[in-house]
Amino acid sequence: ETAYEYICSVLSERRGTPAEQLREDSRFIEDIGLSSLDVVVLLSDAEDELGITVPDENILSMKTIAGAASVIAPLVGIPSGVSEQEDGSESSSDAEDGSGD
């Protein structure tokens, strides 16, 4: 299972949205209809289930499913399952932030 598939399955279970309707560029708040609190709870649950800790600065920058998958995947050691261009950042020209803080 990829991080993308994991996130889609969690969203599908908790929001009732069919996983097939979720896309890499789906935004948690604008497209899926989550509140900012919903996003924090969702990620907190994922941290508990996966045994990881996502740094706060990464949580605040995850706006899309692809963005979340790109952050979670290396922490869990699984493939992200998303294309490089769909990293969740809003700016398309400065997407490369190679720092592994």
Buried (B, 14 or more C-beta within 10 A) or exposed (E): EBBBBBBBEBBBEEBEBEBEEBBBBBBBEEBBEBEEEBBEEBBEEBBEEBEBEBEEEBBEBBBBBBBBBBBBBEBBEBBBBBEEEBBBBEEEEEEEEEEEE
